[in-house]
Amino acid sequence: MLLCRRKINRTFSRFLIFLAFFILFVQIHLSSRTKQVMKPAMFSWFSWKDLQEFERNNVKNNTIGNKSTMNININKKSKDNSSVHVLSLRVHGGLQSKQNEIMKVRNSLRNSSSLSLLSEEELPYYSRHIINPSLQCAPDDFMIVYIHTAPTNIKRRSAIRKTWGDKKLLGKLKIKLLFVMGVVKNRHVMDMVKLESDRYNDILQSEFNDTYRNLNSKAMVALRWIATNCHNISYIMKTDDDILVDIFQVVKHLRYLQQYKYAREKLILCNVWNSMQIIRDKNSKWYVSREEYPNNTYEVYCSGSAYIFSPDMPVRLLKISLKVPRFWIDDVYVTGMLVNALGIKHTNYDSAYNFLVSSLDDISKDNKRTTVIYHIPNTEIFYKLWNILNERMNHSGATRNILK
């Protein structure tokens, strides 16, 4: 009898030891699976879609890098419902932690006292400048206009300098002008740009290939330079080298805003695009794959032809760019994804835009004369239109008032 009891105790002890090892093995296995699932959620950059999900405070099916990281159906039958519940809770907790991190950055950006100028090392999007102009913005300067251009577009830059970007005119208006570009392989073109820079001191050329796929780099390098050199200015304007700006009307409008202290911070003034279709045609230079941007339409953003923003925006945009994945189309990324991630609303300025002027007859249709931004690829029309606008302003006497 005693021998039988000893055998039972020995067998039961072995069973307990086996059970303990089995439980330990299951715990280790579940823990490793949880870490595998949590790793992308905890350490990946959030895509634009995640930010939209966070705005709705509804984390249902997280998307990281345009790929689903986890999809658990709580109602699905399982041998261990509790483990599924815990796993779901932990992963969602990781998402909530990332959401809190983004909201913390956003709240710090909303506090103007946190917008002290970042050091050169802290600013993202560093690029070595091949040509770095010596111009600096003074406290009494009204605005800086930076223009996206390509090294080969010498005639377009010349047209701007001889019309609305005339140095004497801009000097009277307290406006600085900056052309932003990358590099090309053509040595002759690069030499011409260097001579142009030596003469005008208004070119910022950085060490990235000047291609359509690098538009984002051009935009962010410009913002970085302005954040470093022109943080004390009243307004900042971005435009392209095929755009004619009625600079008189722009200054007149902004002075009105300044007079009434409207939107001294968090301002982005532009032609607002809503629900723009994404181009899926592979033959188009604006082709975007579903891997790059899965939705059929873009979120709200500004026309890249021209937009104006307040001086606090470059630092805000640079900071939030550390949390938002890069996208190559600059106006979608800067004025859409970044601005929306900051929670800043766009100020509509649609009436100011004429998107394609093919002849001077198009100008006669502007009876109210509200247009201030003209898209003119033809340089001959560019010069003629400027003469019309300049004469119109001189005739009305408005030029004298604006130049006071």
Summary of the structure (lengths in Angstrom):
residues: 404
radius of gyration: 28.7
end to end distance: 115.4
largest distance: 122.6
contacts: 1168
relative contact order: 0.11
helix: 48%
strand: 15%
